[in-house]
Amino acid sequence: MYVDSRTADQSRYNLQKGIDTIIENLNEGKSVMAGVMYDSKKTVQEKDYANKSTNHYVTIVGMGRDDQGVYFSYYDNYSNGKGESVGTDLKNNKFRLLTDSKGNYYFADADNNIPLNGNQNVELGNKENKPARYILTEVRDNE
């Protein structure tokens, strides 16, 4: 779904197929394993792993629409010592469709409130070098 060009990634970028896979699985009552990138400088080191942009995995468990548009909500088992309430905080844990400066579409939880920082607002480019967003990099069909 997203490829960081700096990783010389060999996977195929197919946003629509990823969206369709998520929606089909959720409509069948199935959750969806999804890869995310939270650090563009950290890449997967395994040589046989196709999408080196993926740093972490979350589970997409729902979808909806609010005043900011459509979203996919997710659970994250990594909560930085904050416990289950952060990893399952569906109010904050949402992927939304965004557009970069070149007009490319991608999904991200870009509100600076991700489970890796305990859902405490951390601005991008922060001095503490804490992750501030997740970018959805891959989706795995739950057959």
Residue pairs with C-beta under 8 A, 6 or more apart in sequence:
1 13
1 14
1 15
1 18
1 106
1 107
1 136
1 137
1 138
1 139
2 13
2 15
2 37
2 53
2 106
2 107
2 135
2 136
2 137
2 138
3 9
3 11
3 13
3 51
3 53
3 137
4 37
4 40
4 43
4 52
4 53
4 137
6 40
7 43
7 52
7 53
8 52
9 50
9 51
9 52
9 53
10 50
11 50
11 51
11 138
15 105
15 106
15 107
18 107
18 136
18 138
18 139
21 32
21 139
21 141
22 32
22 34
22 60
22 63
22 72
22 139
23 63
25 31
25 32
25 141
25 142
26 32
26 60
26 61
26 62
26 63
30 142
31 59
31 60
31 61
31 75
31 142
32 59
32 60
32 139
32 140
32 141
32 142
33 57
33 58
33 59
33 60
33 139
33 140
33 142
34 57
34 58
34 59
34 60
34 74
34 136
34 137
34 138
34 139
34 140
35 51
35 53
35 54
35 56
35 57
35 136
35 137
35 138
35 139
35 140
36 54
36 55
36 56
36 57
36 58
36 109
36 134
36 135
36 136
36 137
37 53
37 54
37 55
37 56
37 134
37 135
37 137
38 55
38 56
38 114
38 116
38 131
38 133
38 134
38 135
39 55
39 131
40 53
42 55
43 52
43 53
43 55
44 51
44 52
44 53
44 54
44 55
51 137
51 138
53 135
53 137
54 137
54 138
56 76
56 78
56 116
56 134
58 74
58 75
58 76
58 77
58 93
58 115
58 134
59 74
59 75
59 76
59 77
60 72
60 73
60 74
60 95
60 139
61 73
61 74
61 75
61 90
62 72
62 73
62 90
63 70
63 71
63 72
63 73
64 70
64 71
64 73
65 71
68 96
69 96
69 97
70 96
70 97
71 94
71 95
71 96
72 94
72 95
72 107
73 90
73 93
73 94
73 95
74 90
74 93
74 94
74 95
74 109
75 87
75 88
75 90
75 93
76 86
76 87
76 93
76 114
76 115
76 116
77 87
78 87
78 115
78 116
79 85
79 86
79 87
79 115
79 118
80 86
80 115
80 116
80 117
80 118
81 118
82 115
82 118
82 119
86 115
86 118
86 119
87 93
87 115
89 115
89 119
92 109
92 111
92 113
92 114
92 119
93 109
93 114
93 115
93 119
94 109
94 111
95 107
95 108
95 109
95 134
95 136
96 107
96 108
96 109
96 110
97 105
97 106
97 107
98 105
98 106
98 107
98 108
98 110
99 105
99 106
100 106
106 135
106 136
107 135
107 136
108 133
108 134
108 135
108 136
109 133
109 134
110 133
111 121
111 133
112 121
112 122
112 123
112 124
112 132
112 133
113 119
113 120
113 121
113 122
114 131
114 132
114 133
114 134
116 130
116 131
116 134
117 130
117 131
117 132
122 128
122 130
122 131
122 132
123 132
124 132
124 133
126 132
